[in-house]
Amino acid sequence: MPHSSIHTSIEVLAHIDLEGKIHPLRFRLETQDQDRRVVRVEKVLDYKEAMIAGQRTRQFSCRSVIEDLIHHYELSYELATCRWYLSKWS
């Protein structure tokens, strides 16, 4: 399944458990026509830590169903800046 690489800043609601593990629950992004869409994270498929552009990040490969279509995407969390990004979308 092809992914389109993007790097869009997003707002995220996440749960952090007692061990400090982050669980993204949903995120909000701005669409091309300036609307804001909320996407519920239905499942985190994979998790890894990586260095991207010299920044330590936590990357979450996720899946959601939007308008009866399954979408796979990647959320990235930069540890130094505490910012979230939508990195890939398909």
N, C-alpha and C positions, 0 to 999 in steps of 0.2 A: 504494500500500500504506500503510495508516494506521500511524502511529507513536504509541506512548504515551510522553509525556515523563515522565521520572523523574530523580532526582538521587541515586543510591545510591552510597555509598562502596564501593569494591571493592579487592581485592588483585590485582596484575597482575605477570606475568612478562614482561619485555620484553628485547629485544636492542638495544643501542645500537652503531651501526657507527662506523667511524673518523672519519666526518664529523660525528658527533653526532646522526644521524638515529635516532629511536626507532621500533622495530618491535615492536608488541605481539604476543606469542605465545599467551598464554592468560590467563584471569582467573578468579578465584574469587569467588562471591557467595553470600550467605545467602538461602535461599528462605523463603517465608512460614511453613513449618513448621520453621524453625530448622536445616534441613539445609544443608550447604555443597555447592555444585555447581561443578565446574571446566568451563569452556567454552574450547575451543581456537579461536583466531582463524584461520579458514581462509583469509580473504582480506581485505586492506585495500582498500576500493573507492575511498576518497577521503581526503585529508588537507588540513587547513587550520589556520591560526593565527587566533585570535579573542580579543576581549575579552569576558568574561562576568562580570557583576557586578563590574566593575573589576579582574578578574584576567586576566592573559595566560594563554591556554590553547592547547593543541594538541588538535585534535579529529580522531578517526579514525572514519570510517564503515566498518563491517566487516560481514562475512557469515560465518555458521557454519551447519552442518547439525547439528541436535540431534534425536535420535529420528526420523530420516527427514524432518524438516521444515526448510526453509530459514528462518533468522532473520536479519534485518538489525537493526543496532544501532549506537549511537555511543558510543565511549569518549572521555572528556575527561581531559586531564592538565594540572593547574594547575602552572605553572612556579614560582611563588613558594613554594607549600606542598609541592610534590613529591607531590601526592595524585592518585589516579585516581578517576574516577566513571563509572558507567554512566548515560548521559544520555537515551538513547532506546532503545526496544525494540519490535520488531514480529515 
